[in-house]
Amino acid sequence: MKLLSHIAVAATFAFAAVAPAHAADFRDFDSNAFAAAQAAGEPVLVDVHAWWCPVCASQSHTIKKLTASPRYDKLVVFRLNYDKQKDDWKRLGVTTQGTLIAYRGQTETGRLAYQTNAAKIEAVLDSAVR
């Protein structure tokens, strides 16, 4: 039994060593927090996400992988729920789930709709942190 517990502990540490750390700050979308981040001049990504959307799932995987890089340590990623926050995404001019919008402060720096290309997603992320 003791051997199994040592194996479990070793496996936990091994997983932690290979799991990517995320430099970005991930939050659920809240219009007040979003406005505060913009007013503070922070780099922001709004991820308009639907749980049932395969494109959204692919985008999320790519965003998590890319934001493991320290160059995104100041990026705030707000996940906006497409099904429950319709007024918010309409206010941002969104027409479909799977939309990514980058801001530096209050200035929109990039937008991508319903795309899974990692290089295009990276370009949108980079536009916010330059």
Secondary structure as a PSIPRED ss2 file (coil, helix, strand):
# PSIPRED VFORMAT (PSIPRED V4.0)

   1 M C   1.000  0.000  0.000
   2 K H   0.000  1.000  0.000
   3 L H   0.000  1.000  0.000
   4 L H   0.000  1.000  0.000
   5 S H   0.000  1.000  0.000
   6 H H   0.000  1.000  0.000
   7 I H   0.000  1.000  0.000
   8 A H   0.000  1.000  0.000
   9 V H   0.000  1.000  0.000
  10 A H   0.000  1.000  0.000
  11 A H   0.000  1.000  0.000
  12 T H   0.000  1.000  0.000
  13 F H   0.000  1.000  0.000
  14 A H   0.000  1.000  0.000
  15 F H   0.000  1.000  0.000
  16 A H   0.000  1.000  0.000
  17 A H   0.000  1.000  0.000
  18 V H   0.000  1.000  0.000
  19 A C   1.000  0.000  0.000
  20 P C   1.000  0.000  0.000
  21 A C   1.000  0.000  0.000
  22 H C   1.000  0.000  0.000
  23 A C   1.000  0.000  0.000
  24 A C   1.000  0.000  0.000
  25 D E   0.000  0.000  1.000
  26 F E   0.000  0.000  1.000
  27 R E   0.000  0.000  1.000
  28 D E   0.000  0.000  1.000
  29 F C   1.000  0.000  0.000
  30 D C   1.000  0.000  0.000
  31 S H   0.000  1.000  0.000
  32 N H   0.000  1.000  0.000
  33 A H   0.000  1.000  0.000
  34 F H   0.000  1.000  0.000
  35 A H   0.000  1.000  0.000
  36 A H   0.000  1.000  0.000
  37 A H   0.000  1.000  0.000
  38 Q H   0.000  1.000  0.000
  39 A H   0.000  1.000  0.000
  40 A C   1.000  0.000  0.000
  41 G C   1.000  0.000  0.000
  42 E C   1.000  0.000  0.000
  43 P E   0.000  0.000  1.000
  44 V E   0.000  0.000  1.000
  45 L E   0.000  0.000  1.000
  46 V E   0.000  0.000  1.000
  47 D E   0.000  0.000  1.000
  48 V E   0.000  0.000  1.000
  49 H E   0.000  0.000  1.000
  50 A C   1.000  0.000  0.000
  51 W C   1.000  0.000  0.000
  52 W C   1.000  0.000  0.000
  53 C C   1.000  0.000  0.000
  54 P H   0.000  1.000  0.000
  55 V H   0.000  1.000  0.000
  56 C H   0.000  1.000  0.000
  57 A H   0.000  1.000  0.000
  58 S H   0.000  1.000  0.000
  59 Q H   0.000  1.000  0.000
  60 S H   0.000  1.000  0.000
  61 H H   0.000  1.000  0.000
  62 T H   0.000  1.000  0.000
  63 I H   0.000  1.000  0.000
  64 K H   0.000  1.000  0.000
  65 K H   0.000  1.000  0.000
  66 L H   0.000  1.000  0.000
  67 T C   1.000  0.000  0.000
  68 A C   1.000  0.000  0.000
  69 S C   1.000  0.000  0.000
  70 P H   0.000  1.000  0.000
  71 R H   0.000  1.000  0.000
  72 Y H   0.000  1.000  0.000
  73 D C   1.000  0.000  0.000
  74 K C   1.000  0.000  0.000
  75 L C   1.000  0.000  0.000
  76 V E   0.000  0.000  1.000
  77 V E   0.000  0.000  1.000
  78 F E   0.000  0.000  1.000
  79 R E   0.000  0.000  1.000
  80 L E   0.000  0.000  1.000
  81 N E   0.000  0.000  1.000
  82 Y C   1.000  0.000  0.000
  83 D C   1.000  0.000  0.000
  84 K C   1.000  0.000  0.000
  85 Q C   1.000  0.000  0.000
  86 K H   0.000  1.000  0.000
  87 D H   0.000  1.000  0.000
  88 D H   0.000  1.000  0.000
  89 W H   0.000  1.000  0.000
  90 K H   0.000  1.000  0.000
  91 R H   0.000  1.000  0.000
  92 L C   1.000  0.000  0.000
  93 G C   1.000  0.000  0.000
  94 V C   1.000  0.000  0.000
  95 T C   1.000  0.000  0.000
  96 T C   1.000  0.000  0.000
  97 Q C   1.000  0.000  0.000
  98 G C   1.000  0.000  0.000
  99 T E   0.000  0.000  1.000
 100 L E   0.000  0.000  1.000
 101 I E   0.000  0.000  1.000
 102 A E   0.000  0.000  1.000
 103 Y E   0.000  0.000  1.000
 104 R E   0.000  0.000  1.000
 105 G C   1.000  0.000  0.000
 106 Q C   1.000  0.000  0.000
 107 T E   0.000  0.000  1.000
 108 E E   0.000  0.000  1.000
 109 T E   0.000  0.000  1.000
 110 G E   0.000  0.000  1.000
 111 R E   0.000  0.000  1.000
 112 L E   0.000  0.000  1.000
 113 A E   0.000  0.000  1.000
 114 Y C   1.000  0.000  0.000
 115 Q C   1.000  0.000  0.000
 116 T C   1.000  0.000  0.000
 117 N C   1.000  0.000  0.000
 118 A H   0.000  1.000  0.000
 119 A H   0.000  1.000  0.000
 120 K H   0.000  1.000  0.000
 121 I H   0.000  1.000  0.000
 122 E H   0.000  1.000  0.000
 123 A H   0.000  1.000  0.000
 124 V H   0.000  1.000  0.000
 125 L H   0.000  1.000  0.000
 126 D H   0.000  1.000  0.000
 127 S H   0.000  1.000  0.000
 128 A H   0.000  1.000  0.000
 129 V H   0.000  1.000  0.000
 130 R C   1.000  0.000  0.000
